[in-house]
Amino acid sequence: MASTTATGMLAQSLARSLDRAQTQVNSLVLGKAHAVRLAFVALLSDGHILIEDLPGLGKTTLAHALAATLGLRFQRVQFTSDLLPADILGVSIFDAARQAFEFHPGPVFTQVLLADEINRAPPRTQSALLEAMAEHQVTIDGTTRALPSPFFVIATQNPVDLSGTYPLPDSQLDRFLLRITLGYPGEEAERALLSGTDRRELIAGLAPQFDEGEFDAVRAAVPAVHASEALVSYVQALLARSRRHPGVRVGLSPRAGLALLRAARAHALLLGRTHVVPEDVQALFCHVASHRLVVDADAGSDADVAKAILHSVPVD
């Protein structure tokens, strides 16, 4: 009993620290508390985030604010049609004085990498991030180099019907834990944005809300959040339903199920709990599942299909 009480107190303490961090991010990304919480879920789960929306809605501000609040090193890469893999990963340059090649690391060697408008780059450049996102390492000229820890990719993507975009392949989409959207701000939030201080000035003044190593301790607490056998069965039922749902050509893989459970644990921790409940899974399912589903053209959007799958599986 004492151990359970101590674990609960720790969860409450971590939740208070995370609340302070979320409050700071919400002070810059106005009116988007739900999206900010989802972003924290992904980072606590060691997952990458895909933010899909129109330009100018705060995607880059969110990435900057997250990195500054967590005290993590930050790099931004603007993806364009002429961007090369070496522009992201780095390149070896011959040093005449030393008569040897010297590796110059690219912007991927950071803790938070903002891949801005990732779908404006051709597939070859997009795929340069695959190993980094999956293994937290890159292999260049036959040498494997580890990336800093933690390592997160926050990618922004314009809607694929805009000109000059290349749809991300399924293998790339599967590397993102969550896909989120921001949308237009509400009237009150937009008024505050228009009449307030420039976001870039506010970001420059942000103070990290975690001491060195403290965020690592918070992330380490996520796997300890309990998921019951009944909860795991519920997740498994969602996976099974996705594979036979009308209009779905490719359902969810076991890796998607692991991602959903990992994110649900982080969501529970954010709310100060030491156990996962079905509401955690339901809050995250569409964000974890929609970009992983392959649906027929006449079945509706992948987000609508994900919602239908969620509503068709009862909680026992």
Protein Blocks (a to p, Z undefined) as FASTA:
>chain_A
ZZmmmmmmmmmmmmmmmmmmmmmmmmmmghilmmmmmmmmmmmnopacdddddehiopmm
mmmmmmmmnopacddddddfkbcfklmnopcdddfklopacddddfklcfbdcdehkllp
cfklmmmmmmmmmnopaceehiacddddddddddddddfkbghiacddfklmmmpmbacd
ebjadfklmmmmmmmccfklmmmmpccfbdehklmmmmmmmmmpccdfklmmmmmmmmmm
mmmgghiabdcdfklmmmmmmmmmmmmmmnopabdcfklmmmmmmmmmmmmpccdfklop
fklmmmmmmmmpccZZ
